[in-house]
């Protein structure tokens, strides 16, 4: 998710809506106010599979949605999520990704 935010902020710099200093400040805020989870190889593979499937079904689905959902399917993850994200995760977990 940090990579996706970093990419978006770089696009904002290119568009003239953000500065490099502002980008670094925002990324540091995310680091200070978030819990960064390690992503296992298995969860990353699952996230890639989920991303391909969900992009067919859900407009605006991003890789961060897939990473979070793959983690949620593999273990208990607690976080405060916006309703829209909860709805997307609910839709994603309807499919059993544990089988090859």
ABEGO torsion letter per residue (X at the ends): XAAAAAAAAAAAAAAGABBAAAAAAAAAAAAAABBBBBBBAAAAAAAAAAAAAAAAABBGBBAAAAAAAAAAAABBBBBBBBAAAAAAAAAAAABBAABX
